[in-house]
Amino acid sequence: MISIALPVVKTKFLSQSISSILDQSYSDFELIIVNNGSPENVKEIVDQFDDKRIRYIAHPEMYPIVENWNRCLSYAKRKYFVLFSDDDTCEKDFLKELITLAEKYPQTNLFHTRVRIIDDNNNTLALSPSCPEFESAADFVWHRIKNYRLHYAPDFMCNTARLREIGGFVNFPNAWGSDDATWFELANSGGVASSSKILCNWRDSNYNLTKSSKLEPRLIALTSFFKWLEDFIDNRMVVFENEKEIFDQIKKNLNFRKVVQFGLAFQLSVPRKYSSVISIFFKWLRYKKKYSLSIFSAVWAQALLIKDLRLRK
């Protein structure tokens, strides 16, 4: 019933990720482990698991993140698709809960569970906000634009055929904005069904590939993403008659979302220490004209950095 794709580049937490998937209470799935040209010994770790549901595929070279995601999608054989991660984990009822949502909302193509953010030692850093069990595309977009949603990639399950119909994952450099754009497209036909149960663990780690990329490629990707998003909102997003006010608020708050996203890019571009507050400001000075950046992006980045440092005390 479910294809779980696990693209692998790094192996530090891979064994934990695989174990959490194989221990699911819902067993009707295939686990497609895709070695994306990793220099680490992925096969040695995979061979420790004797489970017929595992398919192992090794790429001869390392493909860009989103291209690799779409290659993973091409290997899927089941009705539903989950794009997992080589450093995240899930609780034993993760798939069971997603399938329950899919059975309850058969016209929906996107399903989601609440997320726990963990550190390298599996300690809880934060929890994502709860979501209503069902919401329309416009409401889903509004919550994300307002920064009321905290979600990633592995906490979603989608209809495999529908994901292929929209062309797979939307491709932006280093995958910045790619998951949001893809979820918005999928929500556009049938909305989103969510569970308030905390069943996915997203690891906030320095090993995360989106954190290791340089700043300017992130700024380029985000510029492309917001151009895409404005077109989606103006020309393709499904808005029901009673959602005009929601649509107006999405448009009104789009600049706020830009501040949040560009601020996050700046925050992730500096070391985790208090002196980096100054570095953020000078980086903003360097790029503000080229990317039309608001000073509030720098302020937001500084606030995020301080909050992160306090969480890890």
C-alpha positions as CSV (number, residue, x, y, z in Angstrom):
1,M,0.0,0.0,0.0
2,I,2.8,2.4,0.8
3,S,6.2,3.1,-0.8
4,I,8.7,4.6,1.6
5,A,11.7,6.1,-0.1
6,L,14.8,6.6,2.0
7,P,17.4,8.6,0.1
8,V,20.8,8.2,1.7
9,V,23.9,10.4,1.7
10,K,25.0,10.3,5.3
11,T,25.0,7.3,7.6
12,K,25.4,8.7,11.2
13,F,21.7,8.1,12.0
14,L,20.8,5.7,9.2
15,S,20.4,2.6,11.3
16,Q,18.0,4.4,13.6
17,S,15.9,5.6,10.6
18,I,15.7,2.1,9.1
19,S,14.8,0.5,12.4
20,S,12.0,2.9,13.1
21,I,10.4,2.2,9.7
22,L,10.7,-1.6,9.9
23,D,9.2,-1.5,13.4
24,Q,5.9,0.0,12.2
25,S,2.6,-1.5,13.4
26,Y,1.3,-1.2,9.8
27,S,3.3,-3.6,7.7
28,D,2.0,-3.3,4.2
29,F,4.9,-1.2,2.7
30,E,8.0,-1.4,0.7
31,L,11.2,0.4,1.9
32,I,13.3,1.7,-1.0
33,I,16.7,2.7,0.3
34,V,18.5,4.8,-2.3
35,N,22.2,5.3,-2.0
36,N,22.7,8.7,-3.7
37,G,26.4,8.3,-4.5
38,S,27.3,8.5,-0.9
39,P,31.1,8.2,0.0
40,E,30.1,6.4,3.2
41,N,29.4,2.6,3.5
42,V,25.7,2.6,3.1
43,K,25.4,-1.0,1.9
44,E,27.1,-2.3,5.0
45,I,24.5,-0.8,7.2
46,V,21.6,-1.9,5.0
47,D,22.9,-5.4,5.0
48,Q,22.4,-5.6,8.8
49,F,18.7,-5.7,8.2
50,D,17.2,-8.9,6.9
51,D,13.7,-7.8,5.7
52,K,12.1,-8.7,2.4
53,R,10.4,-5.3,2.3
54,I,13.7,-3.6,1.7
55,R,14.8,-2.7,-1.9
56,Y,18.3,-1.3,-2.2
57,I,19.3,0.9,-5.1
58,A,22.7,2.5,-5.5
59,H,23.3,5.5,-7.8
60,P,26.7,5.7,-9.5
61,E,26.9,9.4,-8.7
62,M,25.4,12.0,-6.4
63,Y,22.4,13.7,-8.0
64,P,21.1,17.1,-6.8
65,I,18.6,16.8,-3.9
66,V,15.3,17.2,-5.7
67,E,16.4,15.3,-8.8
68,N,17.3,12.5,-6.4
69,W,13.9,12.8,-4.7
70,N,12.2,12.4,-8.1
71,R,14.3,9.4,-9.0
72,C,13.2,7.9,-5.7
73,L,9.6,8.5,-6.7
74,S,10.2,6.7,-10.0
75,Y,11.0,3.5,-8.1
76,A,7.8,3.5,-6.1
77,K,5.3,0.7,-6.8
78,R,2.6,1.4,-4.2
79,K,-0.5,3.6,-4.0
80,Y,1.0,6.0,-1.4
81,F,4.4,7.6,-1.1
82,V,6.5,8.8,1.8
83,L,9.8,10.6,1.3
84,F,11.7,9.8,4.5
85,S,15.2,11.0,5.5
86,D,18.4,9.3,6.5
87,D,18.5,11.0,9.9
88,D,14.9,11.2,11.0
89,T,12.8,8.6,12.8
90,C,9.1,7.7,13.2
91,E,6.9,6.3,16.0
92,K,5.5,2.8,15.5
93,D,2.0,4.0,14.5
94,F,3.2,6.6,12.0
95,L,2.1,4.6,8.9
96,K,-1.1,3.3,10.6
97,E,-2.3,6.8,11.4
98,L,-1.6,8.0,7.8
99,I,-3.5,5.1,6.3
100,T,-6.4,5.8,8.7
101,L,-6.5,9.3,7.4
102,A,-6.3,8.1,3.8
103,E,-9.3,5.8,4.3
104,K,-11.3,8.5,6.0
105,Y,-10.6,11.1,3.3
106,P,-10.4,9.2,0.0
107,Q,-10.6,12.3,-2.2
108,T,-7.5,13.8,-0.5
109,N,-4.0,13.4,-1.9
110,L,-1.9,14.6,1.1
111,F,-1.7,13.4,4.7
112,H,0.3,14.6,7.6
113,T,1.2,13.9,11.2
114,R,2.5,16.2,13.9
115,V,6.3,16.5,14.3
116,R,8.7,16.3,17.2
117,I,12.0,18.2,16.6
118,I,14.9,16.3,18.1
119,D,18.7,16.8,18.5
120,D,21.6,14.5,17.7
121,N,20.9,12.6,21.0
122,N,17.2,12.2,20.4
123,N,16.3,14.8,22.9
124,T,13.1,16.9,22.2
125,L,13.9,20.4,21.2
126,A,10.4,21.5,20.2
127,L,7.0,20.3,18.9
128,S,5.2,21.5,15.8
129,P,1.7,23.1,16.3
130,S,-1.4,20.9,16.0
131,C,-3.4,21.0,12.8
132,P,-7.1,20.6,12.1
133,E,-7.9,17.1,10.9
134,F,-8.9,18.6,7.5
135,E,-8.3,21.9,5.8
136,S,-8.6,23.3,2.3
137,A,-5.6,24.2,0.1
138,A,-6.1,28.0,0.8
139,D,-6.3,27.4,4.6
140,F,-3.2,25.2,4.4
141,V,-1.3,27.9,2.5
142,W,-2.5,30.6,4.9
143,H,-1.3,28.8,8.0
144,R,2.2,28.3,6.4
145,I,2.4,31.9,5.2
146,K,1.6,33.1,8.7
147,N,4.3,30.8,10.2
148,Y,1.6,28.9,12.1
149,R,2.8,25.6,10.6
150,L,6.0,23.7,11.2
151,H,6.4,20.9,8.8
152,Y,9.1,19.2,6.7
153,A,9.2,16.3,4.2
154,P,9.1,13.0,6.1
155,D,6.0,13.9,8.1
156,F,3.8,13.7,4.9
157,M,2.3,10.8,2.9
158,C,0.8,11.5,-0.6
159,N,-0.9,9.8,-3.4
160,T,1.8,8.4,-5.6
161,A,-0.1,8.8,-8.9
162,R,-1.1,12.4,-8.1
163,L,2.5,13.3,-7.2
164,R,3.6,12.0,-10.6
165,E,0.8,13.9,-12.3
166,I,2.1,17.2,-11.0
167,G,5.6,16.4,-12.3
168,G,7.0,15.1,-9.0
169,F,8.7,17.4,-6.4
170,V,9.0,21.0,-7.5
171,N,12.7,21.7,-8.1
172,F,14.5,24.6,-6.5
173,P,18.3,24.6,-5.7
174,N,19.3,22.7,-2.6
175,A,15.5,21.8,-2.2
176,W,14.9,25.2,-0.5
177,G,11.1,25.6,-0.8
178,S,10.7,22.4,-2.8
179,D,8.7,20.5,-0.2
180,D,6.4,23.5,0.5
181,A,5.7,24.0,-3.2
182,T,5.0,20.3,-3.7
183,W,2.7,20.1,-0.7
184,F,0.8,23.2,-1.9
185,E,0.3,21.6,-5.3
186,L,-0.9,18.4,-3.8
187,A,-3.2,20.1,-1.4
188,N,-4.8,22.0,-4.3
189,S,-6.8,18.9,-5.2
190,G,-8.6,17.6,-2.2
191,G,-7.0,19.6,0.7
192,V,-4.9,18.1,3.5
193,A,-5.8,15.6,6.2
194,S,-3.7,15.7,9.4
195,S,-3.3,13.9,12.7
196,S,-2.5,15.7,15.9
197,K,-0.5,12.7,17.1
198,I,3.2,13.3,17.3
199,L,4.5,10.4,15.2
200,C,7.4,11.8,13.2
201,N,10.8,12.9,14.6
202,W,12.7,15.5,12.5
203,R,16.3,15.8,13.5
204,D,17.7,19.3,13.8
205,S,21.3,18.4,13.2
206,N,24.4,20.0,11.7
207,Y,24.6,17.0,9.4
208,N,21.4,18.1,7.6
209,L,22.3,18.8,4.0
210,T,20.1,21.9,3.7
211,K,22.0,23.4,6.6
212,S,25.4,22.7,5.0
213,S,24.8,24.6,1.8
214,K,26.2,28.1,1.3
215,L,24.1,31.2,1.8
216,E,23.8,32.6,-1.8
217,P,22.4,29.4,-3.3
218,R,19.7,29.5,-0.6
219,L,18.9,33.1,-1.5
220,I,18.7,32.2,-5.2
221,A,16.4,29.2,-4.4
222,L,14.1,31.3,-2.2
223,T,13.8,34.0,-4.8
224,S,12.7,31.3,-7.3
225,F,10.4,29.8,-4.8
226,F,8.6,33.1,-4.0
227,K,8.2,33.8,-7.7
228,W,6.6,30.4,-8.1
229,L,4.4,30.9,-5.0
230,E,3.1,34.3,-6.2
231,D,2.1,32.6,-9.6
232,F,0.5,29.7,-7.7
233,I,-1.6,31.9,-5.5
234,D,-2.7,34.3,-8.3
235,N,-3.4,31.7,-11.0
236,R,-3.8,28.1,-9.7
237,M,-4.7,27.9,-6.0
238,V,-8.2,26.6,-5.5
239,V,-10.2,29.2,-3.4
240,F,-13.8,28.5,-2.5
241,E,-16.4,31.2,-2.4
242,N,-16.3,31.4,1.4
243,E,-12.5,31.8,1.4
244,K,-12.1,35.2,-0.2
245,E,-11.0,36.7,3.2
246,I,-8.4,33.9,3.6
247,F,-7.1,34.6,0.0
248,D,-6.8,38.3,0.8
249,Q,-4.8,37.5,4.0
250,I,-2.5,35.2,2.1
251,K,-1.7,38.1,-0.3
252,K,-1.3,40.5,2.6
253,N,1.1,38.4,4.5
254,L,3.3,37.1,1.7
255,N,6.0,39.7,2.5
256,F,6.0,38.4,6.1
257,R,6.7,34.9,4.9
258,K,9.6,36.2,2.8
259,V,11.1,37.8,6.0
260,V,10.8,34.4,7.8
261,Q,12.3,32.3,5.0
262,F,15.2,34.7,4.2
263,G,15.8,35.1,7.9
264,L,16.1,31.4,8.3
265,A,18.6,31.2,5.5
266,F,20.8,33.8,7.2
267,Q,20.5,32.1,10.6
268,L,21.6,28.8,9.1
269,S,24.6,30.4,7.4
270,V,26.4,31.2,10.6
271,P,27.9,29.2,13.5
272,R,25.7,28.5,16.5
273,K,27.2,31.1,18.8
274,Y,26.1,34.5,20.1
275,S,28.8,36.4,18.2
276,S,27.2,35.3,15.0
277,V,24.5,37.9,15.6
278,I,26.9,40.5,14.2
279,S,27.9,38.2,11.3
280,I,24.2,38.0,10.2
281,F,24.0,41.8,10.0
282,F,27.1,42.0,7.8
283,K,25.9,39.2,5.5
284,W,22.6,41.0,5.1
285,L,24.4,44.2,4.2
286,R,26.3,42.3,1.5
287,Y,23.2,40.8,-0.2
288,K,20.4,43.3,0.6
289,K,20.3,45.1,-2.7
290,K,20.9,42.1,-4.9
291,Y,17.9,40.2,-3.4
292,S,15.8,43.2,-2.2
293,L,16.0,42.0,1.4
294,S,14.2,43.7,4.2
295,I,16.1,44.6,7.4
296,F,13.5,42.5,9.2
297,S,15.1,39.4,7.6
298,A,18.3,40.1,9.5
299,V,16.4,40.8,12.7
300,W,14.4,37.6,12.3
301,A,17.6,35.6,11.8
302,Q,19.2,37.1,14.9
303,A,16.1,36.2,16.9
304,L,16.1,32.7,15.6
305,L,19.7,32.2,16.4
306,I,19.3,33.4,20.0
307,K,16.2,31.2,20.5
308,D,18.1,28.2,19.1
309,L,21.0,28.8,21.5
310,R,18.7,29.0,24.5
311,L,16.9,25.8,23.5
312,R,20.2,23.9,23.5
313,K,21.4,25.1,26.9
